[in-house]
């Protein structure tokens, strides 16, 4: 959960919109959580992704997988247990992960940021 907290805090600090945390443990064998956020533009998306990559290097020894970096529309950062999805508004609406994974429990962002979520 510490990775989720770090990613969520960075997205929040960088003013990402509509941050969503999905508990995927019952649905996927490859990740426990999705962190989904919307960036208003390429610059903001890059700033969020770059900061996550820098900060998680301190916490995670394994390699991460990155998709979409530099596309201006979406970035996926895969840290094994946690997958971060950054979208521009149109791409987020198109992929609509909230509906695709509608049965996945939502983890309250405020609880994660306050540290009360385990």
N, C-alpha and C positions, 0 to 999 in steps of 0.2 A: 504493500500500500504506500510505501515511502516514495516509490517512483511515480505513482499516481498523484500524490500530493505535490511533488516537485514540478511535474508537468502542468498540473492545474494551476499552481501558484505562478509559474512563468507565464502561462497564457493569460491569466488574470492581470498580472503586472503589466503585460504588454497590451492590455485592453482588447483582448479577443472577445468576441461576442458569442452569446448562446453556448457557453461551455456546458458540455454534457458528459457525464461519466456513466458508462454502462458496465454492469457486472456480467461478464460473459462466461463465468466459470461453468455454468450448466449447458452452454451452447457450443463452446469451442474447446478443442483440445490443445490449441496453440497459444491462447491468450486468456488471462483472467479478467482484464479490463480494457475497454476502449475509452480513450479521452477524445472527444470530438469538439472542435471549436471552429468558429468562423473568423476569418481575417478580412478586413475591408479592402486590402490591396496587396500587391506582390511584396512591397517593402515590409509591411507589417507581418505577412506570412513568413518571409525570410527571417525577420528579426526573432519571431517566436521559435521557429525551427532551429535557428542557429543557437539561441540561448539554451534550448532544451538539449541540444547535442553537446554543448560545452559543459553544462551542469551535470548531465547524466554520465559523462566520461568519468567523473569523480565517484560515481556510485556503482557503475556497471562495468565489469571487466570484459564481458563478452561483446563481440561486434554487433552493431546495429545494422538494420537493413533500412535503406531509404528509397522511396519511390516518389516520383513527381517533382523533386526539388528543381526549382527554376522554371516550372511550367506556367506559373502565374495563377493556376487554378486550384491546385491541391498538392498537399505533401503528406506522405505517410511515413512515420518513423516507427519502426518495429523494434521493441526491446524485449521480445519474448513474452513475458507475462503482461506487458502493457503495450498497446498499439495506439499511437497518437495519429488522429486524422485531422488535418488542417485543410479547410476549404474556403474558397471565396463563396459569397452568398448563392450564386447561381448553381455552382457545382454541388454545394451542399444540398440544395433543393432537389437537384437532379438525382443524386445518389440516395438521398433520403434514408440515411442509416437509422434514424429514429423510428421510421415505419418498418423498415426491413427487420430490425431487431426489437420490435414493439414488446415482445414478451420478456426481454432482458430487464432485470431490475435496474432502476436509476439510483445512483449513489448521489446524495445531496452534495453539491459543490461546497456549500457553506460548511457542512460537517467535515469535509476533507480539509478545507483550508484552516478550520479551527482546530484540527487534529483530533477530533473526537471519533473518527471512523477508524476501525481496525481491520 
